[in-house]
Amino acid sequence: MKRLYLALIFLCMLISFSVGAEEFIIKPQTQGEVMFVTGGVGENERNAMQAMRAEYNLSLLFSVKDTGEYLSDVKVRIADSRGNTLMESVSDGPMLFAKLKPGRYIVSADRDGQVIHKKIMVKQQTALSFTWPQEQGD
């Protein structure tokens, strides 16, 4: 009887750990030919994002200058060199990873109406940081 009771407790613990682990599964999204993931809030989600970083050839990071504060809810737009929108989304965390074909792109990141545009060439792994100044009163 005691063994059965211990086996049930162990089974419940295993189930609770697997349910907890599923909370941090980052699901890829696709728009057209662009596959991407966003997130990185909290240590577990940040670790999950870093584990999949090698699968994507563009990584974006959003932060506030001189504070170390990371940002989420940043509107991101990736366009081809002609300005045609390939992907548009709002980041769920300070990281966004995208899988793009090699080529030239324009990446725009918008935080509360303050838009930063960057022109890039993607061949292999490309990393961009978008940093906004501190707001008055911060």
A tleap script that builds the chain and sets N, CA, C and O, in Angstrom:
source leaprc.protein.ff14SB
mol = sequence {
  NMET LYS ARG LEU TYR LEU ALA LEU ILE PHE
  LEU CYS MET LEU ILE SER PHE SER VAL GLY
  ALA GLU GLU PHE ILE ILE LYS PRO GLN THR
  GLN GLY GLU VAL MET PHE VAL THR GLY GLY
  VAL GLY GLU ASN GLU ARG ASN ALA MET GLN
  ALA MET ARG ALA GLU TYR ASN LEU SER LEU
  LEU PHE SER VAL LYS ASP THR GLY GLU TYR
  LEU SER ASP VAL LYS VAL ARG ILE ALA ASP
  SER ARG GLY ASN THR LEU MET GLU SER VAL
  SER ASP GLY PRO MET LEU PHE ALA LYS LEU
  LYS PRO GLY ARG TYR ILE VAL SER ALA ASP
  ARG ASP GLY GLN VAL ILE HIE LYS LYS ILE
  MET VAL LYS GLN GLN THR ALA LEU SER PHE
  THR TRP PRO GLN GLU GLN GLY CASP
}
set mol.1.N position { 0.826 -1.190 0.000 }
set mol.1.CA position { 0.000 0.000 0.000 }
set mol.1.C position { 0.878 1.265 0.000 }
set mol.1.O position { 0.609 2.229 -0.716 }
set mol.2.N position { 1.936 1.226 0.828 }
set mol.2.CA position { 2.821 2.379 0.913 }
set mol.2.C position { 3.530 2.626 -0.419 }
set mol.2.O position { 3.720 3.775 -0.818 }
set mol.3.N position { 3.919 1.551 -1.107 }
set mol.3.CA position { 4.580 1.683 -2.408 }
set mol.3.C position { 3.623 2.293 -3.440 }
set mol.3.O position { 4.022 3.140 -4.240 }
set mol.4.N position { 2.390 1.869 -3.416 }
set mol.4.CA position { 1.393 2.409 -4.336 }
set mol.4.C position { 1.203 3.907 -4.076 }
set mol.4.O position { 1.127 4.700 -5.014 }
set mol.5.N position { 1.128 4.280 -2.818 }
set mol.5.CA position { 0.971 5.680 -2.431 }
set mol.5.C position { 2.173 6.499 -2.921 }
set mol.5.O position { 1.988 7.579 -3.482 }
set mol.6.N position { 3.394 6.005 -2.718 }
set mol.6.CA position { 4.593 6.699 -3.176 }
set mol.6.C position { 4.643 6.784 -4.701 }
set mol.6.O position { 5.058 7.803 -5.253 }
set mol.7.N position { 4.229 5.734 -5.370 }
set mol.7.CA position { 4.204 5.728 -6.834 }
set mol.7.C position { 3.223 6.784 -7.347 }
set mol.7.O position { 3.511 7.471 -8.327 }
set mol.8.N position { 2.075 6.917 -6.696 }
set mol.8.CA position { 1.098 7.936 -7.098 }
set mol.8.C position { 1.639 9.348 -6.875 }
set mol.8.O position { 1.441 10.230 -7.710 }
set mol.9.N position { 2.312 9.558 -5.763 }
set mol.9.CA position { 2.906 10.869 -5.491 }
set mol.9.C position { 3.960 11.187 -6.546 }
set mol.9.O position { 4.007 12.303 -7.063 }
set mol.10.N position { 4.804 10.209 -6.864 }
set mol.10.CA position { 5.842 10.412 -7.873 }
set mol.10.C position { 5.222 10.736 -9.231 }
set mol.10.O position { 5.701 11.627 -9.932 }
set mol.11.N position { 4.161 10.021 -9.610 }
set mol.11.CA position { 3.479 10.259 -10.874 }
set mol.11.C position { 2.892 11.673 -10.912 }
set mol.11.O position { 2.993 12.358 -11.930 }
set mol.12.N position { 2.289 12.105 -9.826 }
set mol.12.CA position { 1.725 13.464 -9.754 }
set mol.12.C position { 2.821 14.513 -9.902 }
set mol.12.O position { 2.628 15.538 -10.555 }
set mol.13.N position { 3.969 14.249 -9.291 }
set mol.13.CA position { 5.079 15.197 -9.401 }
set mol.13.C position { 5.569 15.285 -10.843 }
set mol.13.O position { 5.837 16.379 -11.341 }
set mol.14.N position { 5.687 14.153 -11.510 }
set mol.14.CA position { 6.129 14.152 -12.906 }
set mol.14.C position { 5.161 14.933 -13.790 }
set mol.14.O position { 5.581 15.706 -14.651 }
set mol.15.N position { 3.874 14.727 -13.574 }
set mol.15.CA position { 2.866 15.431 -14.366 }
set mol.15.C position { 2.938 16.926 -14.104 }
set mol.15.O position { 2.857 17.718 -15.043 }
set mol.16.N position { 3.088 17.327 -12.857 }
set mol.16.CA position { 3.146 18.760 -12.550 }
set mol.16.C position { 4.391 19.402 -13.149 }
set mol.16.O position { 4.322 20.546 -13.599 }
set mol.17.N position { 5.529 18.707 -13.170 }
set mol.17.CA position { 6.735 19.256 -13.788 }
set mol.17.C position { 6.552 19.413 -15.289 }
set mol.17.O position { 6.983 20.415 -15.860 }
set mol.18.N position { 5.921 18.447 -15.933 }
set mol.18.CA position { 5.741 18.542 -17.381 }
set mol.18.C position { 4.759 19.648 -17.731 }
set mol.18.O position { 4.938 20.321 -18.746 }
set mol.19.N position { 3.725 19.855 -16.922 }
set mol.19.CA position { 2.786 20.947 -17.169 }
set mol.19.C position { 3.498 22.277 -16.982 }
set mol.19.O position { 3.304 23.193 -17.781 }
set mol.20.N position { 4.321 22.403 -15.943 }
set mol.20.CA position { 5.080 23.627 -15.706 }
set mol.20.C position { 6.051 23.918 -16.829 }
set mol.20.O position { 6.244 25.079 -17.191 }
set mol.21.N position { 6.658 22.907 -17.377 }
set mol.21.CA position { 7.620 23.090 -18.465 }
set mol.21.C position { 6.924 23.577 -19.731 }
set mol.21.O position { 7.507 24.337 -20.504 }
set mol.22.N position { 5.678 23.145 -19.950 }
set mol.22.CA position { 4.954 23.548 -21.149 }
set mol.22.C position { 4.649 25.040 -21.163 }
set mol.22.O position { 4.453 25.612 -22.235 }
set mol.23.N position { 4.603 25.686 -19.992 }
set mol.23.CA position { 4.351 27.111 -19.930 }
set mol.23.C position { 5.399 27.894 -20.703 }
set mol.23.O position { 5.107 28.975 -21.214 }
set mol.24.N position { 6.606 27.371 -20.796 }
set mol.24.CA position { 7.706 28.112 -21.372 }
set mol.24.C position { 8.023 27.688 -22.796 }
set mol.24.O position { 9.059 28.070 -23.341 }
set mol.25.N position { 7.150 26.908 -23.401 }
set mol.25.CA position { 7.364 26.522 -24.790 }
set mol.25.C position { 7.030 27.729 -25.661 }
set mol.25.O position { 5.928 28.273 -25.593 }
set mol.26.N position { 7.976 28.130 -26.461 }
set mol.26.CA position { 7.807 29.263 -27.357 }
set mol.26.C position { 7.373 28.696 -28.703 }
set mol.26.O position { 8.053 27.843 -29.274 }
set mol.27.N position { 6.259 29.163 -29.199 }
set mol.27.CA position { 5.728 28.617 -30.444 }
set mol.27.C position { 6.100 29.504 -31.630 }
set mol.27.O position { 5.830 30.705 -31.628 }
set mol.28.N position { 6.717 28.904 -32.633 }
set mol.28.CA position { 7.051 29.668 -33.838 }
set mol.28.C position { 5.786 30.150 -34.547 }
set mol.28.O position { 4.755 29.477 -34.551 }
set mol.29.N position { 5.896 31.325 -35.141 }
set mol.29.CA position { 4.821 31.897 -35.942 }
set mol.29.C position { 5.347 32.048 -37.364 }
set mol.29.O position { 6.557 32.115 -37.584 }
set mol.30.N position { 4.444 32.101 -38.311 }
set mol.30.CA position { 4.843 32.273 -39.703 }
set mol.30.C position { 3.977 33.330 -40.358 }
set mol.30.O position { 2.756 33.333 -40.206 }
set mol.31.N position { 4.618 34.224 -41.083 }
set mol.31.CA position { 3.932 35.188 -41.940 }
set mol.31.C position { 4.598 35.100 -43.300 }
set mol.31.O position { 5.786 35.393 -43.441 }
set mol.32.N position { 3.836 34.701 -44.289 }
set mol.32.CA position { 4.425 34.498 -45.611 }
set mol.32.C position { 5.518 33.455 -45.522 }
set mol.32.O position { 5.280 32.327 -45.090 }
set mol.33.N position { 6.722 33.835 -45.934 }
set mol.33.CA position { 7.861 32.918 -45.898 }
set mol.33.C position { 8.746 33.130 -44.670 }
set mol.33.O position { 9.800 32.504 -44.554 }
set mol.34.N position { 8.329 34.003 -43.756 }
set mol.34.CA position { 9.148 34.316 -42.587 }
set mol.34.C position { 8.629 33.575 -41.367 }
set mol.34.O position { 7.477 33.745 -40.966 }
set mol.35.N position { 9.490 32.747 -40.780 }
set mol.35.CA position { 9.181 32.087 -39.519 }
set mol.35.C position { 9.890 32.861 -38.420 }
set mol.35.O position { 11.048 33.246 -38.582 }
set mol.36.N position { 9.196 33.096 -37.284 }
set mol.36.CA position { 9.808 33.862 -36.208 }
set mol.36.C position { 9.245 33.439 -34.859 }
set mol.36.O position { 8.187 32.816 -34.769 }
set mol.37.N position { 9.988 33.798 -33.810 }
set mol.37.CA position { 9.565 33.582 -32.429 }
set mol.37.C position { 9.857 34.860 -31.657 }
set mol.37.O position { 10.792 35.592 -31.981 }
set mol.38.N position { 9.049 35.123 -30.632 }
set mol.38.CA position { 9.305 36.263 -29.753 }
set mol.38.C position { 9.154 35.816 -28.314 }
set mol.38.O position { 8.452 34.849 -28.018 }
set mol.39.N position { 9.817 36.529 -27.426 }
set mol.39.CA position { 9.706 36.212 -26.006 }
set mol.39.C position { 10.957 36.620 -25.273 }
set mol.39.O position { 11.664 37.545 -25.673 }
set mol.40.N position { 11.223 35.907 -24.179 }
set mol.40.CA position { 12.407 36.168 -23.387 }
set mol.40.C position { 12.127 36.847 -22.060 }
set mol.40.O position { 13.040 37.376 -21.426 }
set mol.41.N position { 10.854 36.834 -21.631 }
set mol.41.CA position { 10.512 37.415 -20.334 }
set mol.41.C position { 10.716 36.347 -19.268 }
set mol.41.O position { 10.120 35.272 -19.347 }
set mol.42.N position { 11.524 36.621 -18.301 }
set mol.42.CA position { 11.812 35.647 -17.245 }
set mol.42.C position { 12.922 34.706 -17.658 }
set mol.42.O position { 13.207 34.527 -18.842 }
set mol.43.N position { 13.537 34.112 -16.663 }
set mol.43.CA position { 14.710 33.261 -16.906 }
set mol.43.C position { 14.388 32.026 -17.742 }
set mol.43.O position { 15.141 31.689 -18.656 }
set mol.44.N position { 13.289 31.351 -17.444 }
set mol.44.CA position { 12.960 30.122 -18.189 }
set mol.44.C position { 12.662 30.421 -19.653 }
set mol.44.O position { 13.111 29.696 -20.542 }
set mol.45.N position { 11.910 31.480 -19.903 }
set mol.45.CA position { 11.595 31.820 -21.283 }
set mol.45.C position { 12.840 32.306 -22.018 }
set mol.45.O position { 13.026 31.999 -23.195 }
set mol.46.N position { 13.690 33.061 -21.328 }
set mol.46.CA position { 14.946 33.522 -21.927 }
set mol.46.C position { 15.817 32.326 -22.307 }
set mol.46.O position { 16.412 32.306 -23.385 }
set mol.47.N position { 15.892 31.335 -21.427 }
set mol.47.CA position { 16.672 30.128 -21.726 }
set mol.47.C position { 16.078 29.371 -22.910 }
set mol.47.O position { 16.817 28.852 -23.747 }
set mol.48.N position { 14.753 29.305 -22.985 }
set mol.48.CA position { 14.094 28.624 -24.113 }
set mol.48.C position { 14.406 29.346 -25.418 }
set mol.48.O position { 14.667 28.707 -26.437 }
set mol.49.N position { 14.377 30.675 -25.387 }
set mol.49.CA position { 14.700 31.442 -26.591 }
set mol.49.C position { 16.158 31.208 -27.008 }
set mol.49.O position { 16.441 30.992 -28.187 }
set mol.50.N position { 17.071 31.251 -26.050 }
set mol.50.CA position { 18.485 31.053 -26.376 }
set mol.50.C position { 18.731 29.654 -26.946 }
set mol.50.O position { 19.600 29.478 -27.799 }
set mol.51.N position { 17.977 28.670 -26.482 }
set mol.51.CA position { 18.136 27.299 -26.974 }
set mol.51.C position { 17.751 27.180 -28.447 }
set mol.51.O position { 18.266 26.311 -29.151 }
set mol.52.N position { 16.854 28.043 -28.918 }
set mol.52.CA position { 16.431 27.958 -30.324 }
set mol.52.C position { 17.066 29.025 -31.213 }
set mol.52.O position { 16.749 29.108 -32.399 }
set mol.53.N position { 17.936 29.820 -30.667 }
set mol.53.CA position { 18.549 30.928 -31.407 }
set mol.53.C position { 19.266 30.470 -32.681 }
set mol.53.O position { 19.185 31.142 -33.709 }
set mol.54.N position { 19.954 29.354 -32.622 }
set mol.54.CA position { 20.727 28.883 -33.777 }
set mol.54.C position { 19.851 28.504 -34.969 }
set mol.54.O position { 20.348 28.406 -36.091 }
set mol.55.N position { 18.560 28.292 -34.743 }
set mol.55.CA position { 17.642 27.924 -35.822 }
set mol.55.C position { 17.226 29.126 -36.666 }
set mol.55.O position { 16.621 28.959 -37.726 }
set mol.56.N position { 17.542 30.328 -36.209 }
set mol.56.CA position { 17.117 31.565 -36.871 }
set mol.56.C position { 18.342 32.391 -37.229 }
set mol.56.O position { 19.314 32.416 -36.475 }
set mol.57.N position { 18.304 33.071 -38.377 }
set mol.57.CA position { 19.487 33.812 -38.801 }
set mol.57.C position { 19.420 35.308 -38.494 }
set mol.57.O position { 20.362 36.038 -38.804 }
set mol.58.N position { 18.328 35.777 -37.891 }
set mol.58.CA position { 18.238 37.165 -37.452 }
set mol.58.C position { 17.755 37.188 -36.012 }
set mol.58.O position { 16.720 36.606 -35.688 }
set mol.59.N position { 18.504 37.860 -35.151 }
set mol.59.CA position { 18.057 38.001 -33.762 }
set mol.59.C position { 18.010 39.486 -33.418 }
set mol.59.O position { 18.941 40.242 -33.698 }
set mol.60.N position { 16.899 39.878 -32.804 }
set mol.60.CA position { 16.678 41.261 -32.403 }
set mol.60.C position { 16.561 41.317 -30.883 }
set mol.60.O position { 16.026 40.401 -30.258 }
set mol.61.N position { 17.067 42.398 -30.296 }
set mol.61.CA position { 16.989 42.610 -28.854 }
set mol.61.C position { 16.548 44.050 -28.617 }
set mol.61.O position { 17.067 44.972 -29.246 }
set mol.62.N position { 15.582 44.245 -27.702 }
set mol.62.CA position { 15.007 45.557 -27.438 }
set mol.62.C position { 15.292 45.978 -26.000 }
set mol.62.O position { 15.025 45.226 -25.062 }
set mol.63.N position { 15.845 47.199 -25.829 }
set mol.63.CA position { 16.195 47.654 -24.483 }
set mol.63.C position { 16.150 49.176 -24.381 }
set mol.63.O position { 15.989 49.884 -25.375 }
set mol.64.N position { 16.299 49.659 -23.133 }
set mol.64.CA position { 16.373 51.086 -22.839 }
set mol.64.C position { 17.829 51.430 -22.564 }
set mol.64.O position { 18.506 50.727 -21.815 }
set mol.65.N position { 18.307 52.501 -23.163 }
set mol.65.CA position { 19.707 52.928 -23.044 }
set mol.65.C position { 20.077 53.217 -21.588 }
set mol.65.O position { 19.318 53.838 -20.843 }
set mol.66.N position { 21.263 52.749 -21.210 }
set mol.66.CA position { 21.886 53.032 -19.908 }
set mol.66.C position { 21.149 52.472 -18.692 }
set mol.66.O position { 21.524 52.792 -17.564 }
set mol.67.N position { 20.114 51.646 -18.878 }
set mol.67.CA position { 19.384 51.144 -17.712 }
set mol.67.C position { 19.479 49.636 -17.558 }
set mol.67.O position { 19.324 49.111 -16.455 }
set mol.68.N position { 19.733 48.937 -18.657 }
set mol.68.CA position { 19.708 47.478 -18.612 }
set mol.68.C position { 18.292 46.938 -18.667 }
set mol.68.O position { 18.086 45.727 -18.581 }
set mol.69.N position { 17.306 47.827 -18.809 }
set mol.69.CA position { 15.896 47.413 -18.870 }
set mol.69.C position { 15.584 46.874 -20.270 }
set mol.69.O position { 15.859 47.522 -21.280 }
set mol.70.N position { 15.012 45.689 -20.300 }
set mol.70.CA position { 14.591 45.103 -21.565 }
set mol.70.C position { 13.139 45.452 -21.829 }
set mol.70.O position { 12.373 45.715 -20.902 }
set mol.71.N position { 12.766 45.453 -23.109 }
set mol.71.CA position { 11.423 45.884 -23.506 }
set mol.71.C position { 10.664 44.777 -24.218 }
set mol.71.O position { 11.250 43.948 -24.913 }
set mol.72.N position { 9.362 44.779 -24.035 }
set mol.72.CA position { 8.466 43.935 -24.820 }
set mol.72.C position { 7.425 44.860 -25.445 }
set mol.72.O position { 7.496 46.078 -25.281 }
set mol.73.N position { 6.479 44.297 -26.147 }
set mol.73.CA position { 5.424 45.063 -26.822 }
set mol.73.C position { 5.992 46.068 -27.831 }
set mol.73.O position { 5.433 47.146 -28.030 }
set mol.74.N position { 7.097 45.702 -28.457 }
set mol.74.CA position { 7.691 46.527 -29.501 }
set mol.74.C position { 7.115 46.060 -30.837 }
set mol.74.O position { 7.111 44.866 -31.136 }
set mol.75.N position { 6.631 47.008 -31.634 }
set mol.75.CA position { 6.106 46.673 -32.962 }
set mol.75.C position { 7.292 46.493 -33.905 }
set mol.75.O position { 8.151 47.368 -34.017 }
set mol.76.N position { 7.326 45.354 -34.575 }
set mol.76.CA position { 8.449 45.029 -35.457 }
set mol.76.C position { 7.920 44.809 -36.870 }
set mol.76.O position { 6.905 44.147 -37.083 }
set mol.77.N position { 8.642 45.387 -37.825 }
set mol.77.CA position { 8.308 45.212 -39.234 }
set mol.77.C position { 9.591 44.859 -39.966 }
set mol.77.O position { 10.604 45.544 -39.825 }
set mol.78.N position { 9.545 43.797 -40.744 }
set mol.78.CA position { 10.676 43.428 -41.595 }
set mol.78.C position { 10.197 43.551 -43.034 }
set mol.78.O position { 9.190 42.966 -43.431 }
set mol.79.N position { 10.956 44.336 -43.805 }
set mol.79.CA position { 10.616 44.556 -45.212 }
set mol.79.C position { 11.804 44.162 -46.076 }
set mol.79.O position { 12.949 44.173 -45.626 }
set mol.80.N position { 11.510 43.812 -47.329 }
set mol.80.CA position { 12.609 43.533 -48.258 }
set mol.80.C position { 13.244 44.851 -48.681 }
set mol.80.O position { 12.796 45.914 -48.252 }
set mol.81.N position { 14.266 44.800 -49.505 }
set mol.81.CA position { 15.017 46.007 -49.884 }
set mol.81.C position { 14.164 47.004 -50.673 }
set mol.81.O position { 14.533 48.172 -50.792 }
set mol.82.N position { 13.036 46.555 -51.209 }
set mol.82.CA position { 12.131 47.447 -51.951 }
set mol.82.C position { 11.054 48.059 -51.057 }
set mol.82.O position { 10.254 48.881 -51.504 }
set mol.83.N position { 11.046 47.645 -49.789 }
set mol.83.CA position { 10.061 48.193 -48.858 }
set mol.83.C position { 8.808 47.357 -48.706 }
set mol.83.O position { 7.888 47.754 -47.991 }
set mol.84.N position { 8.747 46.200 -49.366 }
set mol.84.CA position { 7.587 45.320 -49.246 }
set mol.84.C position { 7.607 44.609 -47.896 }
set mol.84.O position { 8.593 43.960 -47.548 }
set mol.85.N position { 6.529 44.730 -47.142 }
set mol.85.CA position { 6.461 44.117 -45.818 }
set mol.85.C position { 6.430 42.598 -45.932 }
set mol.85.O position { 5.595 42.037 -46.642 }
set mol.86.N position { 7.355 41.930 -45.222 }
set mol.86.CA position { 7.417 40.472 -45.182 }
set mol.86.C position { 6.842 39.928 -43.879 }
set mol.86.O position { 6.286 38.830 -43.841 }
set mol.87.N position { 6.985 40.722 -42.805 }
set mol.87.CA position { 6.542 40.296 -41.480 }
set mol.87.C position { 6.246 41.520 -40.646 }
set mol.87.O position { 6.975 42.511 -40.693 }
set mol.88.N position { 5.169 41.447 -39.880 }
set mol.88.CA position { 4.814 42.528 -38.969 }
set mol.88.C position { 4.206 41.902 -37.729 }
set mol.88.O position { 3.272 41.106 -37.824 }
set mol.89.N position { 4.737 42.261 -36.558 }
set mol.89.CA position { 4.258 41.655 -35.319 }
set mol.89.C position { 4.607 42.564 -34.142 }
set mol.89.O position { 5.305 43.566 -34.293 }
set mol.90.N position { 4.107 42.190 -32.976 }
set mol.90.CA position { 4.444 42.864 -31.725 }
set mol.90.C position { 5.177 41.844 -30.871 }
set mol.90.O position { 4.703 40.724 -30.684 }
set mol.91.N position { 6.338 42.236 -30.354 }
set mol.91.CA position { 7.154 41.286 -29.594 }
set mol.91.C position { 6.518 40.960 -28.252 }
set mol.91.O position { 5.976 41.833 -27.575 }
set mol.92.N position { 6.594 39.683 -27.880 }
set mol.92.CA position { 6.105 39.216 -26.579 }
set mol.92.C position { 7.162 39.381 -25.496 }
set mol.92.O position { 6.893 39.115 -24.325 }
set mol.93.N position { 8.342 39.811 -25.865 }
set mol.93.CA position { 9.446 39.965 -24.928 }
set mol.93.C position { 10.553 40.753 -25.580 }
set mol.93.O position { 10.359 41.317 -26.657 }
set mol.94.N position { 11.702 40.805 -24.955 }
set mol.94.CA position { 12.805 41.607 -25.489 }
set mol.94.C position { 13.557 40.961 -26.651 }
set mol.94.O position { 14.484 41.563 -27.193 }
set mol.95.N position { 13.174 39.753 -27.038 }
set mol.95.CA position { 13.861 39.063 -28.132 }
set mol.95.C position { 12.881 38.691 -29.234 }
set mol.95.O position { 11.735 38.321 -28.977 }
set mol.96.N position { 13.359 38.798 -30.458 }
set mol.96.CA position { 12.630 38.290 -31.616 }
set mol.96.C position { 13.668 37.658 -32.518 }
set mol.96.O position { 14.659 38.293 -32.877 }
set mol.97.N position { 13.443 36.409 -32.885 }
set mol.97.CA position { 14.315 35.695 -33.815 }
set mol.97.C position { 13.509 35.397 -35.066 }
set mol.97.O position { 12.360 34.965 -34.981 }
set mol.98.N position { 14.114 35.629 -36.239 }
set mol.98.CA position { 13.435 35.373 -37.510 }
set mol.98.C position { 14.341 34.559 -38.431 }
set mol.98.O position { 15.568 34.637 -38.370 }
set mol.99.N position { 13.690 33.783 -39.279 }
set mol.99.CA position { 14.404 32.994 -40.286 }
set mol.99.C position { 14.101 33.638 -41.640 }
set mol.99.O position { 12.968 33.612 -42.119 }
set mol.100.N position { 15.146 34.218 -42.243 }
set mol.100.CA position { 14.994 34.932 -43.510 }
set mol.100.C position { 15.887 34.321 -44.581 }
set mol.100.O position { 16.911 33.708 -44.280 }
set mol.101.N position { 15.486 34.498 -45.826 }
set mol.101.CA position { 16.363 34.117 -46.925 }
set mol.101.C position { 17.525 35.110 -46.956 }
set mol.101.O position { 17.354 36.263 -46.559 }
set mol.102.N position { 18.705 34.686 -47.420 }
set mol.102.CA position { 19.809 35.643 -47.540 }
set mol.102.C position { 19.378 36.824 -48.416 }
set mol.102.O position { 18.729 36.648 -49.447 }
set mol.103.N position { 19.752 38.019 -47.983 }
set mol.103.CA position { 19.393 39.210 -48.753 }
set mol.103.C position { 19.445 40.464 -47.911 }
set mol.103.O position { 19.896 40.450 -46.766 }
set mol.104.N position { 18.968 41.567 -48.511 }
set mol.104.CA position { 18.943 42.869 -47.845 }
set mol.104.C position { 17.529 43.131 -47.314 }
set mol.104.O position { 16.528 42.846 -47.971 }
set mol.105.N position { 17.490 43.686 -46.097 }
set mol.105.CA position { 16.214 43.939 -45.439 }
set mol.105.C position { 16.242 45.274 -44.709 }
set mol.105.O position { 17.304 45.821 -44.411 }
set mol.106.N position { 15.061 45.778 -44.433 }
set mol.106.CA position { 14.879 46.948 -43.585 }
set mol.106.C position { 14.074 46.481 -42.379 }
set mol.106.O position { 12.948 46.004 -42.517 }
set mol.107.N position { 14.663 46.623 -41.197 }
set mol.107.CA position { 13.997 46.218 -39.970 }
set mol.107.C position { 13.601 47.490 -39.226 }
set mol.107.O position { 14.440 48.355 -38.974 }
set mol.108.N position { 12.320 47.600 -38.877 }
set mol.108.CA position { 11.812 48.750 -38.135 }
set mol.108.C position { 11.264 48.271 -36.811 }
set mol.108.O position { 10.552 47.269 -36.748 }
set mol.109.N position { 11.599 48.992 -35.750 }
set mol.109.CA position { 11.101 48.678 -34.416 }
set mol.109.C position { 10.488 49.947 -33.838 }
set mol.109.O position { 11.118 51.004 -33.834 }
set mol.110.N position { 9.258 49.836 -33.350 }
set mol.110.CA position { 8.487 50.983 -32.882 }
set mol.110.C position { 8.114 50.790 -31.418 }
set mol.110.O position { 7.393 49.859 -31.060 }
set mol.111.N position { 8.616 51.682 -30.586 }
set mol.111.CA position { 8.261 51.690 -29.168 }
set mol.111.C position { 7.521 52.989 -28.892 }
set mol.111.O position { 8.126 54.061 -28.874 }
set mol.112.N position { 6.234 52.898 -28.681 }
set mol.112.CA position { 5.407 54.061 -28.349 }
set mol.112.C position { 5.597 55.209 -29.330 }
set mol.112.O position { 5.693 56.367 -28.924 }
set mol.113.N position { 5.651 54.891 -30.613 }
set mol.113.CA position { 5.764 55.921 -31.638 }
set mol.113.C position { 7.184 56.342 -31.966 }
set mol.113.O position { 7.392 57.099 -32.914 }
set mol.114.N position { 8.165 55.874 -31.211 }
set mol.114.CA position { 9.568 56.160 -31.517 }
set mol.114.C position { 10.090 54.999 -32.363 }
set mol.114.O position { 10.348 53.908 -31.855 }
set mol.115.N position { 10.240 55.258 -33.666 }
set mol.115.CA position { 10.605 54.203 -34.613 }
set mol.115.C position { 12.089 54.276 -34.951 }
set mol.115.O position { 12.633 55.343 -35.233 }
set mol.116.N position { 12.721 53.118 -34.913 }
set mol.116.CA position { 14.122 52.986 -35.330 }
set mol.116.C position { 14.135 52.069 -36.550 }
set mol.116.O position { 13.574 50.974 -36.520 }
set mol.117.N position { 14.780 52.526 -37.625 }
set mol.117.CA position { 14.919 51.738 -38.854 }
set mol.117.C position { 16.381 51.336 -39.010 }
set mol.117.O position { 17.282 52.143 -38.782 }
set mol.118.N position { 16.607 50.091 -39.396 }
set mol.118.CA position { 17.965 49.629 -39.667 }
set mol.118.C position { 17.961 48.821 -40.965 }
set mol.118.O position { 17.110 47.956 -41.173 }
set mol.119.N position { 18.929 49.122 -41.830 }
set mol.119.CA position { 19.116 48.353 -43.057 }
set mol.119.C position { 20.165 47.300 -42.769 }
set mol.119.O position { 21.210 47.592 -42.188 }
set mol.120.N position { 19.882 46.069 -43.178 }
set mol.120.CA position { 20.810 44.977 -42.883 }
set mol.120.C position { 20.979 44.072 -44.090 }
set mol.120.O position { 20.163 44.057 -45.011 }
set mol.121.N position { 22.057 43.330 -44.050 }
set mol.121.CA position { 22.322 42.270 -45.019 }
set mol.121.C position { 22.364 40.974 -44.221 }
set mol.121.O position { 23.181 40.827 -43.313 }
set mol.122.N position { 21.499 40.050 -44.553 }
set mol.122.CA position { 21.459 38.774 -43.855 }
set mol.122.C position { 22.092 37.720 -44.752 }
set mol.122.O position { 21.623 37.458 -45.860 }
set mol.123.N position { 23.160 37.126 -44.253 }
set mol.123.CA position { 23.795 36.003 -44.932 }
set mol.123.C position { 23.694 34.786 -44.031 }
set mol.123.O position { 23.123 33.761 -44.403 }
set mol.124.N position { 24.260 34.919 -42.838 }
set mol.124.CA position { 24.196 33.843 -41.853 }
set mol.124.C position { 23.564 34.417 -40.597 }
set mol.124.O position { 22.447 34.932 -40.655 }
set mol.125.N position { 24.241 34.344 -39.479 }
set mol.125.CA position { 23.703 34.880 -38.227 }
set mol.125.C position { 23.903 36.400 -38.179 }
set mol.125.O position { 25.022 36.895 -38.311 }
set mol.126.N position { 22.811 37.121 -37.989 }
set mol.126.CA position { 22.850 38.575 -37.883 }
set mol.126.C position { 22.120 38.974 -36.614 }
set mol.126.O position { 20.998 38.529 -36.372 }
set mol.127.N position { 22.756 39.816 -35.799 }
set mol.127.CA position { 22.146 40.269 -34.550 }
set mol.127.C position { 22.024 41.793 -34.566 }
set mol.127.O position { 22.956 42.500 -34.948 }
set mol.128.N position { 20.866 42.278 -34.147 }
set mol.128.CA position { 20.628 43.717 -34.058 }
set mol.128.C position { 20.100 44.049 -32.668 }
set mol.128.O position { 19.305 43.305 -32.094 }
set mol.129.N position { 20.554 45.171 -32.145 }
set mol.129.CA position { 20.008 45.684 -30.888 }
set mol.129.C position { 19.304 46.995 -31.175 }
set mol.129.O position { 19.838 47.857 -31.874 }
set mol.130.N position { 18.121 47.142 -30.643 }
set mol.130.CA position { 17.363 48.380 -30.739 }
set mol.130.C position { 17.292 48.961 -29.337 }
set mol.130.O position { 16.762 48.340 -28.415 }
set mol.131.N position { 17.837 50.162 -29.194 }
set mol.131.CA position { 17.919 50.794 -27.877 }
set mol.131.C position { 17.262 52.164 -27.944 }
set mol.131.O position { 17.601 52.988 -28.794 }
set mol.132.N position { 16.324 52.397 -27.041 }
set mol.132.CA position { 15.637 53.675 -26.966 }
set mol.132.C position { 16.132 54.461 -25.755 }
set mol.132.O position { 16.536 53.869 -24.754 }
set mol.133.N position { 16.104 55.796 -25.842 }
set mol.133.CA position { 16.510 56.598 -24.684 }
set mol.133.C position { 15.488 56.458 -23.554 }
set mol.133.O position { 14.330 56.103 -23.774 }
set mol.134.N position { 15.953 56.747 -22.347 }
set mol.134.CA position { 15.048 56.744 -21.207 }
set mol.134.C position { 13.997 57.819 -21.417 }
set mol.134.O position { 14.279 58.892 -21.952 }
set mol.135.N position { 12.781 57.514 -20.988 }
set mol.135.CA position { 11.723 58.522 -21.048 }
set mol.135.C position { 11.873 59.459 -19.861 }
set mol.135.O position { 12.395 59.069 -18.817 }
set mol.136.N position { 11.415 60.690 -20.022 }
set mol.136.CA position { 11.473 61.652 -18.910 }
set mol.136.C position { 10.694 61.101 -17.735 }
set mol.136.O position { 9.584 60.596 -17.904 }
set mol.137.N position { 11.262 61.193 -16.552 }
set mol.137.CA position { 10.591 60.694 -15.363 }
set mol.137.C position { 10.951 59.263 -15.011 }
set mol.137.O position { 10.576 58.779 -13.943 }
set mol.138.N position { 11.681 58.568 -15.899 }
set mol.138.CA position { 12.111 57.181 -15.598 }
set mol.138.C position { 13.232 57.188 -14.597 }
set mol.138.O position { 13.728 56.127 -14.218 }
savepdb mol mol.pdb
quit
